[in-house]
């Protein structure tokens, strides 16, 4: 077992996922060397998903997309 | 009577009437008187007159010298006056030039200051306008995004969310 397998991925979602989505998420995190994933429900992200694996953040939330649009308008 | 007596008789008559010694005495007295008068009166008076004339000449000379001096002073004064007038004219001209220069400087300074003030005010107005525009744009974007967020919160269905999650995972896997 490599040292990466000890890492637990943190997954944030806007609502509770169904089993199909959970499978896809776990497959994704396993490919990145994580043993398992913990889920957190935060309606503040509106929709989409945020995955934390160690120092790496995968942000596909609606909230972050809106923030990108906001900063694009401000620039 | 002369005709009757004739010349010789006339002389004889005068001889009888006048004593020659007396005449001589009178002549001597006349000479002495004349000499005395000449010595005692004429010479002093003549000397006095000469002294007076010398004095008058001296006074006249002094007067003439004074007149010459006065004339010289007058000429000198005229020259000084002319120089003073010339100098005054130069001073006046310089003062006018200096005053004009100063007035020009003041006017140009005021113009520059006014121009700078106008430019600064325009710049401040531009900055204010830009800031206001930026504020308005930010407020519009904030409101638009708040509205969008509200709509998305309301309209995103579980299926939409599921699709978004699947798309994100697929995209991240592709990037790997």
gemmi code that builds the backbone of each chain (N, CA, C; Angstrom):
import gemmi

chains = {
    "A": [
        ("UNK", (0.842, -1.198, 0.000), (0.000, 0.000, 0.000), (0.882, 1.255, 0.000)),
        ("UNK", (0.621, 2.188, -0.971), (1.441, 3.404, -1.020), (0.952, 4.390, 0.031)),
        ("UNK", (1.785, 5.429, 0.249), (1.443, 6.434, 1.272), (0.201, 7.227, 0.867)),
        ("UNK", (-0.030, 7.338, -0.502), (-1.189, 8.101, -0.967), (-2.500, 7.429, -0.575)),
        ("UNK", (-2.462, 6.089, -0.454), (-3.686, 5.371, -0.102), (-4.202, 5.703, 1.278)),
        ("UNK", (-3.338, 6.345, 2.066), (-3.786, 6.725, 3.406), (-4.580, 8.012, 3.372)),
        ("UNK", (-4.539, 8.700, 2.229), (-5.227, 9.987, 2.138), (-6.725, 9.766, 1.979)),
        ("UNK", (-7.468, 10.630, 2.681), (-8.915, 10.596, 2.535), (-9.350, 11.836, 1.765)),
        ("UNK", (-10.140, 11.625, 0.736), (-10.626, 12.750, -0.058), (-11.865, 13.356, 0.605)),
        ("UNK", (-11.935, 14.666, 0.544), (-13.107, 15.346, 1.091), (-13.943, 15.840, -0.088)),
        ("UNK", (-15.208, 15.444, -0.101), (-16.081, 15.786, -1.222), (-17.235, 16.647, -0.698)),
        ("UNK", (-17.413, 17.803, -1.327), (-18.507, 18.702, -0.928), (-19.534, 18.739, -2.051)),
        ("UNK", (-20.790, 18.569, -1.684), (-21.892, 18.565, -2.656), (-23.017, 19.455, -2.117)),
        ("UNK", (-23.882, 19.882, -3.040), (-25.003, 20.731, -2.627), (-26.152, 19.885, -2.046)),
        ("UNK", (-26.259, 18.672, -2.516), (-27.307, 17.764, -2.002), (-26.765, 16.328, -1.953)),
        ("UNK", (-27.470, 15.514, -1.288), (-27.015, 14.125, -1.117), (-26.965, 13.414, -2.475)),
        ("UNK", (-25.837, 12.748, -2.820), (-25.739, 12.120, -4.137), (-26.439, 10.735, -4.176)),
        ("UNK", (-26.793, 10.391, -5.387), (-27.340, 9.031, -5.518), (-26.177, 8.047, -5.649)),
        ("UNK", (-26.488, 6.786, -5.716), (-25.439, 5.758, -5.684), (-24.562, 5.822, -6.927)),
        ("UNK", (-25.152, 6.141, -8.047), (-24.380, 6.214, -9.307), (-23.332, 7.327, -9.229)),
        ("UNK", (-23.765, 8.435, -8.740), (-22.846, 9.580, -8.605), (-21.746, 9.231, -7.598)),
        ("UNK", (-22.132, 8.561, -6.477), (-21.134, 8.213, -5.470), (-20.089, 7.267, -6.043)),
        ("UNK", (-20.545, 6.351, -6.899), (-19.593, 5.414, -7.526), (-18.592, 6.176, -8.399)),
        ("UNK", (-19.123, 7.081, -9.162), (-18.251, 7.877, -10.051), (-17.239, 8.676, -9.229)),
        ("UNK", (-17.724, 9.246, -8.123), (-16.829, 10.060, -7.282), (-15.742, 9.167, -6.672)),
        ("UNK", (-16.141, 8.024, -6.144), (-15.166, 7.151, -5.491), (-14.156, 6.602, -6.503)),
        ("UNK", (-14.658, 6.310, -7.710), (-13.724, 5.876, -8.756), (-12.713, 6.980, -9.051)),
        ("UNK", (-13.201, 8.177, -9.101), (-12.317, 9.333, -9.378), (-11.251, 9.481, -8.295)),
        ("UNK", (-11.672, 9.409, -7.010), (-10.693, 9.640, -5.934), (-9.732, 8.462, -5.801)),
        ("UNK", (-10.223, 7.255, -6.091), (-9.331, 6.098, -6.010), (-8.221, 6.207, -7.054)),
        ("UNK", (-8.595, 6.683, -8.245), (-7.605, 6.873, -9.305), (-6.502, 7.836, -8.857)),
        ("UNK", (-6.841, 8.691, -7.918), (-5.873, 9.675, -7.418), (-5.243, 9.219, -6.094)),
        ("UNK", (-5.344, 7.926, -5.830), (-4.623, 7.328, -4.714), (-5.291, 7.463, -3.366)),
        ("UNK", (-6.556, 7.758, -3.326), (-7.225, 7.898, -2.035), (-7.929, 6.592, -1.665)),
        ("UNK", (-7.888, 6.276, -0.363), (-8.516, 5.043, 0.124), (-10.022, 5.202, 0.176)),
        ("UNK", (-10.463, 6.332, 0.633), (-11.910, 6.553, 0.728), (-12.233, 8.045, 0.634)),
        ("UNK", (-13.523, 8.395, 0.703), (-13.952, 9.797, 0.601), (-14.982, 10.082, 1.684)),
        ("UNK", (-14.879, 11.278, 2.249), (-15.914, 11.706, 3.201), (-16.765, 12.768, 2.508)),
        ("UNK", (-18.016, 12.743, 2.749), (-18.948, 13.637, 2.048), (-19.454, 14.717, 3.008)),
        ("UNK", (-19.613, 15.867, 2.433), (-20.153, 16.994, 3.216), (-21.201, 17.681, 2.348)),
        ("UNK", (-22.356, 17.955, 2.928), (-23.407, 18.635, 2.166), (-23.387, 20.118, 2.539)),
        ("UNK", (-23.212, 20.962, 1.499), (-23.204, 22.432, 1.722), (-24.038, 23.069, 0.612)),
        ("UNK", (-25.221, 23.519, 0.976), (-26.097, 24.103, -0.055), (-25.557, 25.425, -0.584)),
        ("UNK", (-24.566, 25.952, 0.127), (-23.967, 27.237, -0.308), (-23.271, 27.134, -1.649)),
        ("UNK", (-22.844, 25.957, -2.044), (-22.154, 25.842, -3.341), (-23.162, 25.766, -4.496)),
        ("UNK", (-24.479, 25.762, -4.177), (-25.616, 25.803, -5.119), (-25.768, 24.501, -5.910)),
        ("UNK", (-24.652, 24.088, -6.532), (-24.698, 22.861, -7.309), (-23.283, 22.449, -7.659)),
        ("UNK", (-23.114, 21.277, -8.309), (-21.785, 20.840, -8.699), (-21.066, 20.147, -7.553)),
        ("UNK", (-19.717, 20.147, -7.650), (-18.925, 19.353, -6.694), (-17.581, 20.028, -6.418)),
        ("UNK", (-17.066, 19.855, -5.163), (-15.709, 20.285, -4.832), (-15.023, 19.072, -4.195)),
        ("UNK", (-13.828, 18.757, -4.692), (-13.089, 17.603, -4.157), (-11.740, 18.098, -3.640)),
        ("UNK", (-11.425, 17.772, -2.375), (-10.118, 18.090, -1.790), (-9.335, 16.796, -1.669)),
        ("UNK", (-8.175, 16.736, -2.327), (-7.290, 15.582, -2.173), (-5.927, 16.135, -1.769)),
        ("UNK", (-5.605, 16.021, -0.489), (-4.363, 16.620, 0.009), (-4.403, 18.119, -0.216)),
        ("UNK", (-3.370, 18.617, -0.949), (-3.320, 20.061, -1.229), (-4.080, 20.432, -2.500)),
        ("UNK", (-4.528, 19.408, -3.212), (-5.171, 19.690, -4.500), (-6.672, 19.881, -4.299)),
        ("UNK", (-7.186, 20.914, -4.995), (-8.630, 21.200, -4.909), (-9.204, 21.124, -6.318)),
        ("UNK", (-10.233, 20.317, -6.484), (-10.981, 20.267, -7.748), (-12.313, 20.948, -7.479)),
        ("UNK", (-12.500, 22.102, -8.131), (-13.696, 22.895, -7.823), (-14.584, 22.976, -9.056)),
        ("UNK", (-15.708, 22.284, -9.020), (-16.682, 22.338, -10.127), (-18.023, 22.801, -9.604)),
        ("UNK", (-17.992, 23.697, -8.602), (-19.246, 24.169, -8.005), (-19.838, 25.331, -8.798)),
        ("UNK", (-21.165, 25.441, -8.703), (-21.845, 26.579, -9.364), (-21.401, 27.892, -8.724)),
        ("UNK", (-21.191, 27.835, -7.388), (-20.771, 29.039, -6.655), (-19.450, 29.569, -7.207)),
        ("UNK", (-18.469, 28.686, -7.416), (-17.158, 29.140, -7.907), (-17.268, 29.649, -9.342)),
        ("UNK", (-18.158, 29.034, -10.136), (-18.343, 29.520, -11.508), (-18.925, 30.933, -11.500)),
        ("UNK", (-19.887, 31.145, -10.616), (-20.457, 32.502, -10.496), (-19.390, 33.500, -10.029)),
        ("UNK", (-18.528, 33.070, -9.114), (-17.445, 33.949, -8.633), (-16.491, 34.294, -9.763)),
        ("UNK", (-16.189, 33.301, -10.620), (-15.316, 33.548, -11.780), (-15.942, 34.584, -12.717)),
        ("UNK", (-17.267, 34.413, -12.918), (-17.979, 35.388, -13.780), (-17.896, 36.783, -13.158)),
        ("UNK", (-18.111, 36.841, -11.797), (-18.069, 38.130, -11.099), (-16.686, 38.790, -11.250)),
        ("UNK", (-15.622, 37.992, -11.043), (-14.271, 38.579, -11.148), (-13.949, 38.945, -12.601)),
        ("UNK", (-14.501, 38.163, -13.563), (-14.304, 38.515, -14.977), (-14.953, 39.838, -15.316)),
        ("UNK", (-16.131, 40.098, -14.758), (-16.820, 41.391, -14.991), (-16.037, 42.526, -14.340)),
        ("UNK", (-15.546, 42.286, -13.132), (-14.807, 43.335, -12.395), (-13.529, 43.722, -13.129)),
        ("UNK", (-12.868, 42.742, -13.793), (-11.621, 43.052, -14.521), (-11.931, 43.821, -15.801)),
    ],
    "B": [
        ("UNK", (34.818, 208.617, -22.807), (35.890, 209.132, -21.964), (37.244, 208.675, -22.463)),
        ("UNK", (37.306, 207.327, -22.927), (38.570, 206.776, -23.454), (39.009, 207.542, -24.672)),
        ("UNK", (38.000, 207.891, -25.390), (38.310, 208.633, -26.620), (38.889, 209.990, -26.288)),
        ("UNK", (38.347, 210.510, -25.217), (38.808, 211.835, -24.841), (40.212, 211.805, -24.260)),
        ("UNK", (40.433, 210.855, -23.370), (41.741, 210.876, -22.697), (42.849, 210.224, -23.484)),
        ("UNK", (42.561, 209.102, -24.307), (43.580, 208.381, -25.066), (44.242, 207.338, -24.215)),
        ("UNK", (45.120, 206.501, -24.831), (45.728, 205.321, -24.172), (46.678, 205.718, -23.083)),
        ("UNK", (47.541, 206.601, -23.314), (48.532, 206.954, -22.323), (47.902, 207.558, -21.110)),
        ("UNK", (46.907, 208.290, -21.330), (46.217, 208.909, -20.195), (45.522, 207.850, -19.345)),
        ("UNK", (44.943, 206.785, -19.998), (44.258, 205.699, -19.292), (45.237, 204.961, -18.395)),
        ("UNK", (46.379, 204.601, -18.941), (47.394, 203.895, -18.168), (47.836, 204.723, -16.994)),
        ("UNK", (47.971, 206.025, -17.209), (48.380, 206.923, -16.131), (47.329, 206.940, -15.066)),
        ("UNK", (46.074, 206.931, -15.466), (44.970, 206.931, -14.492), (44.988, 205.646, -13.701)),
        ("UNK", (45.164, 204.391, -14.361), (45.218, 203.081, -13.660), (46.380, 203.088, -12.697)),
        ("UNK", (47.545, 203.605, -13.149), (48.718, 203.670, -12.291), (48.444, 204.467, -11.060)),
        ("UNK", (47.667, 205.464, -11.204), (47.346, 206.240, -10.041), (46.414, 205.483, -9.126)),
        ("UNK", (45.487, 204.759, -9.677), (44.489, 204.032, -8.883), (45.078, 202.768, -8.230)),
        ("UNK", (45.890, 201.956, -8.883), (46.403, 200.653, -8.388), (47.844, 200.777, -7.994)),
        ("UNK", (48.131, 200.160, -6.779), (49.507, 200.106, -6.351), (50.097, 198.753, -6.793)),
        ("UNK", (51.226, 198.814, -7.477), (51.835, 197.597, -8.045), (52.264, 196.632, -6.950)),
        ("UNK", (52.645, 197.093, -5.842), (53.083, 196.197, -4.766), (51.906, 195.358, -4.288)),
        ("UNK", (50.780, 196.046, -4.203), (49.558, 195.348, -3.758), (49.174, 194.238, -4.744)),
        ("UNK", (49.308, 194.561, -6.022), (48.967, 193.557, -7.052), (49.874, 192.348, -6.944)),
        ("UNK", (51.155, 192.648, -6.770), (52.119, 191.546, -6.649), (51.783, 190.694, -5.440)),
        ("UNK", (51.489, 191.390, -4.352), (51.128, 190.666, -3.113), (49.901, 189.783, -3.335)),
        ("UNK", (48.953, 190.388, -4.027), (47.744, 189.593, -4.304), (48.044, 188.381, -5.171)),
        ("UNK", (48.925, 188.589, -6.134), (49.296, 187.468, -7.017), (49.976, 186.362, -6.228)),
        ("UNK", (50.932, 186.797, -5.354), (51.647, 185.821, -4.524), (50.651, 185.070, -3.644)),
        ("UNK", (49.740, 185.867, -3.041), (48.733, 185.230, -2.167), (47.876, 184.243, -2.956)),
        ("UNK", (47.574, 184.647, -4.205), (46.761, 183.757, -5.061), (47.504, 182.454, -5.372)),
        ("UNK", (48.821, 182.632, -5.672), (49.628, 181.443, -5.982), (49.679, 180.527, -4.762)),
        ("UNK", (49.973, 181.161, -3.586), (50.068, 180.368, -2.350), (48.733, 179.647, -2.083)),
        ("UNK", (47.656, 180.435, -2.274), (46.315, 179.837, -2.048), (46.063, 178.673, -3.006)),
        ("UNK", (46.474, 178.920, -4.244), (46.270, 177.856, -5.253), (47.076, 176.621, -4.896)),
        ("UNK", (48.367, 176.829, -4.536), (49.222, 175.679, -4.176), (48.655, 174.975, -2.945)),
        ("UNK", (48.279, 175.837, -1.960), (47.707, 175.248, -0.726), (46.465, 174.431, -1.018)),
        ("UNK", (45.619, 175.025, -1.826), (44.381, 174.287, -2.168), (44.701, 172.994, -2.906)),
        ("UNK", (45.705, 173.148, -3.819), (46.066, 171.950, -4.585), (46.558, 170.839, -3.662)),
        ("UNK", (47.459, 171.256, -2.699), (48.048, 170.242, -1.818), (47.030, 169.732, -0.800)),
        ("UNK", (46.347, 170.656, -0.195), (45.488, 170.266, 0.926), (44.112, 169.732, 0.507)),
        ("UNK", (43.611, 170.205, -0.604), (42.234, 169.817, -0.953), (42.160, 168.964, -2.220)),
        ("UNK", (42.821, 169.472, -3.290), (42.661, 168.784, -4.576), (43.225, 167.372, -4.544)),
        ("UNK", (44.493, 167.252, -3.954), (45.116, 165.924, -3.950), (44.332, 164.895, -3.127)),
        ("UNK", (43.944, 165.298, -1.887), (43.138, 164.299, -1.127), (41.854, 163.913, -1.819)),
        ("UNK", (41.201, 164.959, -2.397), (39.932, 164.656, -3.081), (40.173, 163.744, -4.278)),
        ("UNK", (41.279, 164.058, -5.008), (41.617, 163.241, -6.169), (41.917, 161.799, -5.743)),
        ("UNK", (42.709, 161.700, -4.611), (43.037, 160.358, -4.100), (41.760, 159.605, -3.691)),
        ("UNK", (40.917, 160.403, -3.004), (39.673, 159.786, -2.558), (38.830, 159.296, -3.751)),
        ("UNK", (38.806, 160.161, -4.782), (38.042, 159.774, -5.976), (38.649, 158.532, -6.622)),
        ("UNK", (40.013, 158.533, -6.669), (40.687, 157.368, -7.262), (40.387, 156.093, -6.454)),
        ("UNK", (40.445, 156.266, -5.125), (40.154, 155.097, -4.277), (38.713, 154.607, -4.484)),
        ("UNK", (37.832, 155.648, -4.572), (36.425, 155.272, -4.827), (36.275, 154.519, -6.150)),
        ("UNK", (36.993, 155.057, -7.158), (36.910, 154.405, -8.472), (37.451, 152.970, -8.410)),
        ("UNK", (38.583, 152.839, -7.673), (39.158, 151.486, -7.542), (38.181, 150.548, -6.825)),
        ("UNK", (37.597, 151.152, -5.763), (36.639, 150.355, -5.003), (35.460, 149.917, -5.887)),
        ("UNK", (35.003, 150.919, -6.680), (33.874, 150.614, -7.581), (34.279, 149.545, -8.590)),
        ("UNK", (35.533, 149.727, -9.135), (36.019, 148.723, -10.091), (36.075, 147.344, -9.449)),
        ("UNK", (36.581, 147.354, -8.171), (36.710, 146.081, -7.458), (35.323, 145.442, -7.269)),
        ("UNK", (34.381, 146.323, -6.867), (33.012, 145.819, -6.667), (32.435, 145.297, -7.981)),
        ("UNK", (32.751, 146.113, -9.053), (32.257, 145.680, -10.364), (32.862, 144.340, -10.769)),
        ("UNK", (34.191, 144.213, -10.440), (34.869, 142.950, -10.791), (34.247, 141.792, -9.991)),
        ("UNK", (34.049, 142.081, -8.689), (33.437, 141.043, -7.845), (32.045, 140.676, -8.373)),
        ("UNK", (31.357, 141.746, -8.741), (30.009, 141.559, -9.291), (30.048, 140.717, -10.560)),
        ("UNK", (31.040, 141.057, -11.408), (31.187, 140.328, -12.663), (31.549, 138.866, -12.378)),
        ("UNK", (32.482, 138.692, -11.391), (32.874, 137.322, -11.021), (31.657, 136.546, -10.502)),
        ("UNK", (30.915, 137.271, -9.654), (29.718, 136.617, -9.098), (28.730, 136.246, -10.191)),
        ("UNK", (28.586, 137.214, -11.142), (27.665, 136.938, -12.262), (28.128, 135.714, -13.047)),
        ("UNK", (29.470, 135.673, -13.288), (30.019, 134.535, -14.027), (29.776, 133.243, -13.264)),
        ("UNK", (30.001, 133.368, -11.929), (29.805, 132.167, -11.095), (28.346, 131.719, -11.125)),
        ("UNK", (27.472, 132.756, -11.019), (26.034, 132.442, -11.065), (25.665, 131.808, -12.401)),
        ("UNK", (26.260, 132.382, -13.475), (25.974, 131.844, -14.809), (26.454, 130.391, -14.914)),
        ("UNK", (27.695, 130.203, -14.366), (28.266, 128.849, -14.396), (27.375, 127.877, -13.603)),
        ("UNK", (26.956, 128.381, -12.413), (26.082, 127.550, -11.580), (24.769, 127.247, -12.286)),
        ("UNK", (24.281, 128.311, -12.973), (23.025, 128.138, -13.716), (23.186, 127.090, -14.805)),
        ("UNK", (24.338, 127.213, -15.534), (24.607, 126.231, -16.597), (24.717, 124.834, -16.002)),
        ("UNK", (25.500, 124.801, -14.893), (25.693, 123.509, -14.231), (24.361, 122.944, -13.768)),
        ("UNK", (23.538, 123.840, -13.222), (22.214, 123.413, -12.751), (21.371, 122.901, -13.916)),
        ("UNK", (21.486, 123.605, -15.047), (20.719, 123.175, -16.230), (21.159, 121.789, -16.669)),
        ("UNK", (22.495, 121.611, -16.669), (23.026, 120.295, -17.068), (22.546, 119.227, -16.101)),
        ("UNK", (22.670, 119.571, -14.787), (22.229, 118.611, -13.765), (20.746, 118.293, -13.908)),
        ("UNK", (20.001, 119.381, -14.163), (18.547, 119.208, -14.317), (18.233, 118.315, -15.520)),
        ("UNK", (18.967, 118.572, -16.622), (18.743, 117.762, -17.825), (19.098, 116.308, -17.557)),
        ("UNK", (20.238, 116.112, -16.858), (20.654, 114.734, -16.538), (19.632, 114.061, -15.631)),
        ("UNK", (19.175, 114.874, -14.636), (18.180, 114.327, -13.696), (16.904, 113.945, -14.428)),
        ("UNK", (16.518, 114.824, -15.389), (15.308, 114.522, -16.173), (15.496, 113.247, -16.980)),
        ("UNK", (16.714, 113.147, -17.591), (17.017, 111.971, -18.396), (16.981, 110.710, -17.520)),
        ("UNK", (17.616, 110.850, -16.338), (17.677, 109.720, -15.414), (16.273, 109.338, -14.947)),
        ("UNK", (15.474, 110.388, -14.662), (14.093, 110.142, -14.219), (13.306, 109.425, -15.315)),
        ("UNK", (13.559, 109.859, -16.576), (12.858, 109.218, -17.697), (13.259, 107.750, -17.805)),
        ("UNK", (14.578, 107.486, -17.629), (15.060, 106.089, -17.689), (14.438, 105.274, -16.562)),
        ("UNK", (14.453, 105.886, -15.346), (13.869, 105.178, -14.187), (12.388, 104.902, -14.439)),
        ("UNK", (11.694, 105.917, -14.963), (10.260, 105.751, -15.245), (10.035, 104.636, -16.268)),
        ("UNK", (10.877, 104.672, -17.313), (10.741, 103.663, -18.370), (10.987, 102.257, -17.812)),
        ("UNK", (12.067, 102.176, -16.993), (12.386, 100.868, -16.382), (11.258, 100.408, -15.468)),
        ("UNK", (10.719, 101.370, -14.694), (9.631, 101.027, -13.769), (8.414, 100.525, -14.534)),
        ("UNK", (8.127, 101.225, -15.658), (6.972, 100.806, -16.478), (7.213, 99.417, -17.052)),
        ("UNK", (8.478, 99.213, -17.555), (8.813, 97.897, -18.120), (8.669, 96.820, -17.056)),
        ("UNK", (9.250, 97.131, -15.875), (9.211, 96.160, -14.773), (7.767, 95.857, -14.369)),
        ("UNK", (6.960, 96.927, -14.285), (5.554, 96.752, -13.892), (4.805, 95.919, -14.931)),
        ("UNK", (5.087, 96.222, -16.220), (4.436, 95.448, -17.288), (4.844, 93.981, -17.240)),
        ("UNK", (6.170, 93.796, -17.015), (6.688, 92.421, -16.927), (6.023, 91.677, -15.775)),
        ("UNK", (5.939, 92.414, -14.640), (5.342, 91.808, -13.450), (3.865, 91.474, -13.709)),
        ("UNK", (3.190, 92.422, -14.351), (1.771, 92.197, -14.667), (1.615, 90.989, -15.597)),
        ("UNK", (2.521, 90.913, -16.614), (2.481, 89.763, -17.536), (2.705, 88.466, -16.782)),
        ("UNK", (3.712, 88.524, -15.867), (4.021, 87.314, -15.073), (2.814, 86.892, -14.255)),
        ("UNK", (2.181, 87.910, -13.618), (1.022, 87.603, -12.760), (-0.102, 86.993, -13.613)),
        ("UNK", (-0.336, 87.632, -14.767), (-1.428, 87.147, -15.637), (-1.127, 85.737, -16.135)),
        ("UNK", (0.143, 85.527, -16.586), (0.478, 84.192, -17.104), (0.434, 83.160, -15.981)),
        ("UNK", (0.874, 83.583, -14.778), (0.805, 82.677, -13.625), (-0.628, 82.306, -13.298)),
        ("UNK", (-1.486, 83.334, -13.322), (-2.905, 83.088, -13.023), (-3.521, 82.174, -14.081)),
        ("UNK", (-3.123, 82.419, -15.365), (-3.642, 81.568, -16.441), (-3.197, 80.119, -16.242)),
        ("UNK", (-1.885, 79.973, -15.925), (-1.355, 78.618, -15.720), (-2.062, 77.941, -14.559)),
        ("UNK", (-2.280, 78.742, -13.497), (-2.946, 78.183, -12.314), (-4.382, 77.770, -12.665)),
        ("UNK", (-5.047, 78.654, -13.427), (-6.428, 78.349, -13.820), (-6.472, 77.099, -14.701)),
        ("UNK", (-5.489, 77.027, -15.645), (-5.433, 75.877, -16.545), (-5.205, 74.595, -15.739)),
        ("UNK", (-4.247, 74.709, -14.805), (-3.939, 73.546, -13.964), (-5.157, 73.139, -13.146)),
        ("UNK", (-5.873, 74.163, -12.640), (-7.068, 73.891, -11.837), (-8.136, 73.187, -12.676)),
        ("UNK", (-8.308, 73.716, -13.911), (-9.303, 73.112, -14.810), (-8.912, 71.672, -15.128)),
        ("UNK", (-7.603, 71.481, -15.440), (-7.133, 70.129, -15.781), (-7.330, 69.175, -14.605)),
        ("UNK", (-6.969, 69.699, -13.376), (-7.092, 68.855, -12.196), (-8.556, 68.505, -11.944)),
        ("UNK", (-9.405, 69.536, -12.122), (-10.839, 69.308, -11.909), (-11.379, 68.304, -12.914)),
        ("UNK", (-10.944, 68.469, -14.202), (-11.394, 67.521, -15.230), (-10.920, 66.110, -14.908)),
        ("UNK", (-9.644, 66.034, -14.437), (-9.078, 64.735, -14.082), (-9.872, 64.113, -12.921)),
        ("UNK", (-10.177, 64.963, -11.923), (-10.944, 64.460, -10.774), (-12.337, 64.013, -11.202)),
        ("UNK", (-12.919, 64.822, -12.135), (-14.242, 64.454, -12.651), (-14.192, 63.126, -13.391)),
        ("UNK", (-13.111, 62.960, -14.219), (-12.946, 61.703, -14.962), (-12.810, 60.532, -13.999)),
        ("UNK", (-11.959, 60.758, -12.976), (-11.756, 59.676, -12.000), (-13.064, 59.344, -11.285)),
        ("UNK", (-13.781, 60.439, -10.910), (-15.067, 60.246, -10.216), (-16.050, 59.496, -11.116)),
        ("UNK", (-16.036, 59.912, -12.428), (-16.938, 59.279, -13.391), (-16.588, 57.793, -13.539)),
        ("UNK", (-15.257, 57.544, -13.675), (-14.814, 56.152, -13.831), (-15.184, 55.331, -12.596)),
        ("UNK", (-14.922, 55.957, -11.413), (-15.213, 55.253, -10.159), (-16.708, 54.946, -10.048)),
        ("UNK", (-17.512, 55.973, -10.438), (-18.971, 55.814, -10.382), (-19.418, 54.722, -11.350)),
        ("UNK", (-18.816, 54.764, -12.555), (-19.158, 53.774, -13.573), (-18.788, 52.369, -13.079)),
        ("UNK", (-17.583, 52.300, -12.481), (-17.120, 51.014, -11.963), (-18.047, 50.524, -10.848)),
        ("UNK", (-18.446, 51.476, -9.969), (-19.363, 51.116, -8.877), (-20.688, 50.596, -9.434)),
        ("UNK", (-21.195, 51.344, -10.439), (-22.477, 50.952, -11.035), (-22.355, 49.566, -11.671)),
        ("UNK", (-21.229, 49.374, -12.425), (-21.026, 48.079, -13.085), (-20.949, 46.957, -12.041)),
        ("UNK", (-20.196, 47.272, -10.939), (-20.054, 46.241, -9.903), (-21.418, 45.927, -9.268)),
        ("UNK", (-22.158, 47.025, -9.018), (-23.479, 46.823, -8.403), (-24.393, 46.021, -9.344)),
        ("UNK", (-24.317, 46.387, -10.647), (-25.150, 45.665, -11.625), (-24.754, 44.188, -11.647)),
        ("UNK", (-23.415, 43.952, -11.687), (-22.965, 42.556, -11.743), (-23.338, 41.817, -10.456)),
        ("UNK", (-23.202, 42.548, -9.302), (-23.574, 41.910, -8.027), (-25.050, 41.512, -8.028)),
        ("UNK", (-25.858, 42.499, -8.489), (-27.307, 42.235, -8.509), (-27.620, 41.105, -9.482)),
        ("UNK", (-26.977, 41.168, -10.685), (-27.231, 40.145, -11.703), (-26.833, 38.763, -11.187)),
        ("UNK", (-25.636, 38.721, -10.554), (-25.175, 37.437, -10.058), (-26.033, 36.944, -8.891)),
        ("UNK", (-26.496, 37.908, -8.052), (-27.375, 37.516, -6.941), (-28.676, 36.928, -7.481)),
        ("UNK", (-29.171, 37.601, -8.558), (-30.403, 37.109, -9.190), (-30.153, 35.736, -9.804)),
        ("UNK", (-28.992, 35.641, -10.518), (-28.648, 34.365, -11.161), (-28.526, 33.260, -10.113)),
        ("UNK", (-27.854, 33.612, -8.994), (-27.674, 32.630, -7.920), (-29.028, 32.152, -7.385)),
        ("UNK", (-29.911, 33.132, -7.196), (-31.235, 32.810, -6.673), (-31.992, 31.908, -7.641)),
        ("UNK", (-31.904, 32.275, -8.935), (-32.606, 31.481, -9.958), (-32.027, 30.065, -10.018)),
        ("UNK", (-30.652, 30.026, -9.988), (-30.013, 28.706, -10.064), (-30.383, 27.846, -8.860)),
        ("UNK", (-30.396, 28.464, -7.647), (-30.780, 27.729, -6.440), (-32.188, 27.127, -6.606)),
        ("UNK", (-33.021, 27.945, -7.223), (-34.417, 27.519, -7.362), (-34.579, 26.500, -8.489)),
        ("UNK", (-33.798, 26.714, -9.604), (-34.099, 25.945, -10.819), (-33.231, 24.712, -11.038)),
        ("UNK", (-32.082, 24.635, -10.343), (-31.238, 23.454, -10.585), (-31.928, 22.218, -9.975)),
        ("UNK", (-32.182, 21.279, -10.823), (-32.849, 20.041, -10.364), (-31.786, 19.022, -9.942)),
        ("UNK", (-32.132, 17.980, -9.218), (-31.156, 16.939, -8.878), (-30.520, 16.321, -10.117)),
        ("UNK", (-31.272, 16.244, -11.194), (-30.714, 15.681, -12.436), (-29.644, 16.632, -13.007)),
        ("UNK", (-29.986, 17.912, -12.983), (-28.986, 18.904, -13.460), (-27.703, 18.793, -12.637)),
        ("UNK", (-27.901, 18.697, -11.320), (-26.752, 18.636, -10.426), (-25.925, 17.393, -10.708)),
        ("UNK", (-26.636, 16.297, -10.896), (-25.973, 15.030, -11.187), (-25.146, 15.126, -12.469)),
        ("UNK", (-25.747, 15.738, -13.487), (-25.053, 15.896, -14.773), (-23.812, 16.789, -14.619)),
        ("UNK", (-23.987, 17.882, -13.842), (-22.848, 18.794, -13.628), (-21.694, 18.071, -12.948)),
        ("UNK", (-22.042, 17.235, -11.917), (-21.008, 16.491, -11.190), (-20.315, 15.511, -12.144)),
        ("UNK", (-21.127, 14.829, -12.945), (-20.556, 13.852, -13.887), (-19.652, 14.549, -14.890)),
        ("UNK", (-20.099, 15.686, -15.383), (-19.288, 16.444, -16.360), (-17.966, 16.884, -15.750)),
        ("UNK", (-18.037, 17.390, -14.493), (-16.801, 17.850, -13.834), (-15.839, 16.715, -13.656)),
        ("UNK", (-16.346, 15.554, -13.175), (-15.468, 14.405, -12.945), (-14.831, 13.947, -14.260)),
        ("UNK", (-15.658, 13.926, -15.328), (-15.149, 13.515, -16.646), (-14.062, 14.477, -17.120)),
        ("UNK", (-14.285, 15.733, -16.919), (-13.302, 16.741, -17.376), (-11.996, 16.618, -16.601)),
        ("UNK", (-12.083, 16.454, -15.259), (-10.875, 16.332, -14.431), (-10.121, 15.055, -14.777)),
        ("UNK", (-10.899, 13.975, -15.101), (-10.237, 12.714, -15.457), (-9.510, 12.866, -16.780)),
        ("UNK", (-10.109, 13.614, -17.674), (-9.500, 13.843, -18.996), (-8.181, 14.626, -18.843)),
        ("UNK", (-8.203, 15.595, -17.950), (-7.005, 16.436, -17.725), (-5.867, 15.622, -17.119)),
        ("UNK", (-6.206, 14.569, -16.371), (-5.188, 13.813, -15.614), (-4.160, 13.183, -16.549)),
    ],
}
model = gemmi.Model(1)
for chain_id, residues in chains.items():
    chain = gemmi.Chain(chain_id)
    for i, (resn, *xyz) in enumerate(residues, 1):
        res = gemmi.Residue()
        res.name, res.seqid = resn, gemmi.SeqId(i, " ")
        for name, pos in zip(("N", "CA", "C"), xyz):
            atom = gemmi.Atom()
            atom.name, atom.element = name, gemmi.Element(name[0])
            atom.pos, atom.b_iso = gemmi.Position(*pos), 0.0
            res.add_atom(atom)
        chain.add_residue(res)
    model.add_chain(chain)
structure = gemmi.Structure()
structure.add_model(model)
structure.setup_entities()
